[in-house]
């Protein structure tokens, strides 16, 4: 690859990196007045895993080395799961190959990192990496950001202020097709009941006139919540409506939901919406919620 573009005071030189590990990974080597960084795109595992740092991609190759790991299938994957940078991003947890269309080039999953990087330039917040060890379950253990926030995989990874000399591991999910970016939210329906048979249909009314509908099921006693992947940043929600359903024969005649909360997982703050109805309503009857 050749050519260069300006990004503020930095220059992005799209060329094979003249450093250790250059033959292991497609690399973008960025230099600036006070810093330098290297982006590793799907370093391969074969012949490079557990080899000396001198012959593979490594943290010593630049002041900041961030890596996008794809193609991690145990059976046919070429990508390495070995941490090799300061920030190592693992996408879709070993399921990259299933996201390539049937009959597509066999290298589809391997080259996804190039597409992720390109799209991250215009949709940086759609590629948030969540602190998450490789043995952790992403959806249950790793869907929140620390106070300093989460890093953005790809072009803006080096803007993360939590970079240290130690390797850090992050996980994220992408969409199956372009655009690949996603925004992860936690949607919760708060009730005063241990009943496990409710199911809620929640509609978010956005400031831009769009609406989005989600199903929320019981996750734990007193908690009905769902992690939702939005194809775009939801932005301001001015109203929420909820309808309740029941999956057992002994449904109550009326029921009242207390409140609804919506949290963009990049931030610790959650937006709360309170019920405008003081009484319970029947099944499939709309309840309206406003910011509170």
C-alpha positions in Angstrom: 0.0 0.0 0.0 1.2 3.5 -0.7 0.2 7.1 -0.3 -0.4 9.3 2.7 -3.1 11.5 4.2 -3.0 14.1 6.9 -4.8 13.7 10.2 -4.1 16.9 12.2 -0.4 16.9 13.0 0.0 13.2 12.2 0.8 11.7 8.8 -0.5 8.3 7.9 1.8 6.4 5.6 0.1 3.5 4.1 3.0 1.2 3.4 4.5 -2.0 4.7 6.1 -1.2 8.1 9.9 -1.3 8.1 10.0 -3.0 11.5 9.9 -6.4 13.2 6.8 -8.3 12.2 6.2 -6.5 9.0 5.6 -9.7 7.1 3.1 -11.0 9.8 0.5 -8.3 9.4 -0.9 -5.6 7.1 0.3 -2.5 8.9 -0.4 1.3 8.9 2.5 3.1 10.4 1.7 6.6 11.7 4.2 9.2 12.8 3.7 12.6 14.4 5.7 15.3 16.1 5.7 13.7 19.5 4.4 10.1 19.0 4.3 7.2 16.6 1.8 4.4 16.3 1.3 1.3 14.3 -2.0 -0.5 13.5 -1.7 -4.2 13.0 -4.5 -5.7 10.8 -5.1 -9.4 11.4 -1.6 -10.6 12.3 -1.4 -14.3 11.2 -0.7 -17.1 13.6 1.0 -19.7 11.4 4.8 -19.6 11.8 4.6 -16.5 14.1 2.8 -17.5 17.3 5.2 -17.7 20.3 8.2 -16.6 18.3 10.7 -14.0 19.5 9.6 -10.4 19.3 12.3 -9.7 16.7 10.5 -11.6 14.0 6.8 -10.7 14.6 4.6 -7.7 15.4 5.3 -6.5 19.0 4.8 -3.6 21.3 8.4 -2.4 20.8 7.7 -1.7 17.1 6.2 1.7 18.0 5.2 3.9 20.9 1.6 2.7 20.4 0.8 -0.6 18.7 -2.9 -1.3 18.4 -4.1 -4.5 16.7 -7.4 -5.7 15.1 -7.7 -9.5 15.4 -10.0 -11.3 13.0 -10.2 -14.8 11.5 -9.8 -16.6 14.8 -11.5 -19.9 13.9 -9.9 -22.8 15.7 -10.2 -25.0 12.5 -9.5 -22.8 9.6 -8.5 -19.3 10.9 -5.3 -17.6 9.9 -5.4 -14.8 12.5 -3.5 -15.0 15.8 -5.2 -14.8 19.2 -1.8 -14.0 20.8 -1.7 -10.5 22.3 1.0 -8.6 20.5 0.3 -4.9 21.0 -0.6 -2.3 23.6 -4.3 -2.5 22.6 -5.5 -5.8 21.2 -9.1 -5.8 19.8 -10.8 -9.1 19.2 -13.9 -9.0 17.0 -16.9 -11.3 17.1 -15.3 -13.8 19.4 -14.2 -16.6 17.0 -17.3 -16.2 14.8 -15.9 -14.0 12.0 -16.1 -16.7 9.4 -19.9 -17.2 10.0 -20.4 -13.5 9.1 -19.1 -13.9 5.6 -21.7 -14.7 2.9 -21.9 -18.2 1.6 -19.8 -18.6 -1.5 -17.6 -15.5 -0.7 -13.9 -15.6 -1.0 -12.3 -17.8 1.6 -10.2 -14.8 2.8 -13.3 -12.7 3.5 -13.0 -13.1 7.3 -9.2 -12.5 7.2 -9.5 -9.2 5.3 -12.4 -7.9 7.4 -9.9 -6.0 9.5 -9.1 -3.7 6.6 -12.8 -2.9 6.2 -13.2 -2.3 9.9 -10.3 0.1 9.9 -11.5 2.0 6.9 -15.0 2.4 8.4 -13.6 3.4 11.8 -12.4 6.7 10.3 -15.9 7.9 9.8 -17.8 5.9 12.5 -15.3 5.7 15.4 -17.9 5.3 18.2 -19.4 2.4 16.3 -16.3 0.3 17.1 -15.9 0.6 20.9 -13.7 -2.1 22.4 -14.8 -3.3 25.9 -12.2 -4.5 28.4 -12.7 -8.3 28.3 -10.4 -11.2 28.7 -10.4 -13.9 26.0 -11.9 -16.4 28.5 -14.7 -14.0 29.5 -18.3 -14.1 28.2 -18.7 -10.8 26.4 -22.4 -10.3 26.8 -22.5 -11.1 30.5 -19.1 -9.9 31.8 -17.8 -7.2 29.5 -20.4 -4.8 28.2 -19.6 -1.7 30.3 -16.8 0.9 30.0 -14.6 2.1 32.9 -14.8 5.7 34.0 -12.1 6.7 31.5 -14.2 5.3 28.7 -13.5 2.6 26.2 -11.0 2.8 23.3 -12.2 3.0 19.7 -10.8 0.2 17.5 -9.1 1.3 14.4 -8.1 4.7 13.2 -8.6 6.5 16.5 -7.3 3.8 18.9 -4.3 5.9 19.8 -6.5 8.6 21.3 -7.3 6.3 24.2 -5.8 7.8 27.4 -5.6 4.5 29.2 -2.6 3.1 27.3 0.1 1.7 29.4 3.2 -0.5 28.9 1.1 -3.6 29.5 -1.0 -5.3 26.8 -4.8 -4.7 27.2 -7.4 -6.9 25.7 -10.8 -5.6 24.3 -13.7 -7.4 22.7 -16.5 -6.1 20.5 -19.1 -7.2 18.0 -19.7 -5.9 14.5 -22.5 -6.2 12.1 -22.4 -9.0 9.5 -22.4 -6.7 6.5 -21.5 -3.1 5.7 -21.8 -0.8 7.6 -20.1 -3.0 10.2 -20.3 -0.4 13.0 -22.7 -1.0 15.9 -23.7 0.9 19.1 -24.3 -1.2 22.2 -27.0 -0.1 24.6 -28.6 -1.7 27.8 -32.4 -1.4 27.9 -34.1 -2.2 31.2 -37.7 -2.4 32.2 -38.1 -1.9 36.0 -41.0 -3.6 37.8 -42.1 -4.6 41.3 -42.6 -8.2 40.8 -40.7 -11.5 40.9 -42.9 -12.8 38.1 -40.8 -14.4 35.4 -43.4 -14.8 32.7 -43.6 -11.2 31.5 -42.3 -10.1 28.1 -42.2 -6.4 27.2 -42.3 -4.6 23.8 -40.5 -1.3 24.2 -40.6 1.5 21.6 -38.1 4.3 21.7 -39.2 7.6 20.2 -36.1 9.5 19.0 -35.7 13.3 18.5 -35.0 12.8 14.8 -38.5 11.3 14.3 -37.4 7.7 14.1 -38.7 4.9 16.3 -37.1 1.6 17.3 -38.8 -1.4 18.8 -37.2 -4.0 21.1 -38.3 -7.1 23.0 -37.2 -7.3 26.7 -37.3 -10.6 28.7 -36.5 -11.5 32.2 -32.8 -11.6 32.9 -32.8 -12.0 36.8 -35.4 -11.6 39.6 -36.8 -8.1 39.4 -34.7 -7.4 36.4 -36.0 -7.4 32.8 -33.2 -6.0 30.6 -31.6 -6.6 27.2 -28.4 -5.6 25.5 -29.3 -4.1 22.1 -27.2 -3.4 19.1 -28.2 -0.3 17.2 -27.2 0.2 13.6 -26.7 3.9 14.3 -26.2 6.1 17.4 -29.7 6.5 18.9 -29.2 10.0 20.3 -31.9 11.8 22.2 -35.0 9.8 23.2 -37.9 12.0 24.2 -40.5 9.3 24.9 -40.9 5.5 25.5 -43.9 3.3 25.2 -44.3 -0.2 26.7 -46.7 -3.0 26.1 -46.6 -6.1 28.3 -47.3 -9.7 27.4 -47.4 -12.9 29.4 -46.1 -16.3 28.6 -48.2 -18.3 31.1 -52.0 -19.0 31.4 -52.4 -17.1 34.7 -51.8 -13.6 33.4 -52.8 -10.7 35.7 -55.7 -8.5 34.6 -53.7 -5.4 34.8 -50.0 -4.5 35.4 -48.0 -1.4 35.8 -44.3 -0.9 34.8 -42.5 1.5 37.1 -39.8 2.9 34.8 -37.5 2.2 31.8 -33.8 3.0 31.6 -31.6 3.3 28.5 -27.8 3.3 28.9 -25.3 3.7 26.1 -22.6 1.4 27.5 -19.8 3.9 26.7 -21.1 6.0 29.6 -22.0 5.1 33.2 -25.0 7.4 33.2 -28.4 5.9 32.2 -31.4 7.9 31.0 -34.5 7.1 33.0 -38.1 7.3 31.9 -41.0 7.2 34.3 -44.5 5.9 33.8 -47.2 8.6 33.2 -49.9 6.2 34.2 -50.6 5.8 37.9 -52.7 2.6 37.4 -52.0 -0.7 35.8 -53.2 -1.4 32.3 -54.3 -4.6 30.5 -52.1 -6.8 28.3 -51.0 -5.1 25.0 -52.2 -1.7 26.2 -49.6 1.1 25.8 -48.0 2.7 28.8 -46.2 6.0 28.1 -42.9 7.0 29.8 -41.3 10.4 29.8 -37.8 11.5 31.0 -37.6 11.8 34.8 
